[in-house]
Amino acid sequence: MSTITDLDTIDTAESDEETNASSESLSTPVRFIGFWTAVALPFLYMPLLVTGLDTPGQLQTFLILLTLNLIALLVGHRHRGSA
């Protein structure tokens, strides 16, 4: 009986390693995109701040861009560029 349990444990460990590898291969590009989006978005909402938020549409656009920037910061904060 212990042999069957040991084989089940080995299968589970191999499955976990495969899941971690596929998860890591997916998270790397997502972090990359999040990081560079967080870098680029301020260039879009800075002109709004410079010219002023006079209309409700400008304010709404600014708040949407700011929210997207915060989400991108959360997603991309663990990105490590190739050294």
N, C-alpha and C positions, 0 to 999 in steps of 0.2 A: 504494500500500500504506500509506503513512503516514497517508492520509486515513481509512482504515478504523480504524487504531489510534487516531487522535485521536478518532474518534466513539465507539469503545469506552471510551476514557478519560472522555469527557464523560458517557456513560451511567452509568458506574460512579460518578462523582462525584455525579451527581444521585440515584442510588440510595442512596448513603451519606448524603446530606443528608436524604432522606425517612426513612431508618432512624433517624438521630439525632433528627429531629423527633418521630417516634412514640415513640422511647425516652424522650425528655425529657417528653413529655406523660403518659407512664405513670409515670415516676419521681417526678414532682412530688406526686401524691396519695399515693404510697407513703411518701415522705419525710414528708409532712404527718402521716399516720396514725402513722408510727413516732415522730415527735417528740412528739406529744400523748399517745401511749400511754406513752412514757417519762416524761412529766410526771405522768400519772395513776396509774400502777402503785404508786408508793410509798404512796399513800393506802390501797391495799388491804393491803399487807404491814406497814405500821407498827402497826396494831392487834395483829397477831400478835407483833410484837417487844415491845410494851408489856405484853401479858398473859403473855408467856412461851411458849416452844416446848416444852411439857411432853410432848406425845404425838408419836409418829412421824408421824402424819397432819398435825399442825401444822407439823412440821419439813419434811415433804415439800412441803406447800403453799407454805411460805415459799421453799424452794429453787426451786420451779417459777416462782413469781412473780418472784423475783430473776433467774432465767435469762431469762425473758421481758422483763424490764426491760433487761437488758444487750443482748439482741437488738434491742429497740426503740431503744436508744441508738445502736447501730451503724447501723441503717437510717435513723434520723431525724436524725443529727448534722449533715447538710448542708442541712437545711431552712432556708429563709430566708422569714420572714413578710413579707407585703406592707407596705411602709413608706409 
